[in-house]
């Protein structure tokens, strides 16, 4: 009887000891710390993630920020849901205000979000804030700022969001958007045909870290222009120019790279007019990065059969020449 009692005591104690060492709350995404609206505290160690969870109390904007709360280098990521899902990154910031982070994302009332903070500099604790509020004009696609054919369009990422604009083409021709010569900040621009429309054009780093893109436009078409929040808290101007002469960009894209079959059931054959290194990136229509390839041959086959049926975007960089090709998987 005494021997059996001793064994029973050991069986109870051992799991408690293991839990106290390896189950520290926040050290892994499966055991996050509940976050609150307002100030929260990061108390992790240098370069180790600390996980939090938050349930949105309203549908709207959630902003996360460590700006003015520390001088350390911080990094924040947001994932949807309460389960660990590292492939479904919803928002991220690293260096928005100097070395600190600030990002806003669309939240839905009652939904859970996983938030992970990192202190990249030291093991010092720091405060970070979570706020729920309404979207301001220009922060989301369905409430854009009116763009003008001028060099006085202003983009401001101080709230940690992308900046959306709308422009109606006055005729058939070419639209050129540019931040070149207006700022030394890193910029990225995308153009959509309406909020739920297709991606018409994209550019990143055309002139140093700034962006410039030209594309054929259709008279009366409504274009939604978004300048991505590339961790820049300062504002900058950008220009929009309309020219009544089409550029035939689509024809030029087909000549420099051919993608077939399109639609595809999974295999895509890429044929280039160069044998130099070509960077190819695949993303979904929401802009989520799915795959990246470096192609150094004239012909290359890539496999996207692992992804569900739908529309995808191939971004192809051939030197300074940047192509955007829509791919349909069935």
Secondary structure, 3 states (H helix, E strand, C coil): CHHHHHHHHHHHHHHHHHHHHHCCCCCCHHHCEECCCEEEEECCCCCCCEEEEEECCCCEEEEEECCCCCCCCEEEEEEECCCCCCCCEEEEECCCECCECEEEEEECCCCEEEEEEEECCCCCCEEEEEEEECCCCCCCHHHCEECCCCCCEEEECCCCCCEEEEEECCCCEEEEEECCCCCCCCCEEEEEECCCCCEEEEEECCECCECEEEEEECCCCEEEEEECCCCCCCEEEEEEEEECCCCCHHHHHHHHEEEECCCECCEEEEEECCCCCEEEEEEECCCCEEEEEEECCCEEEEECCCCCCEEEEEEEEECCEEEEEEEEEC
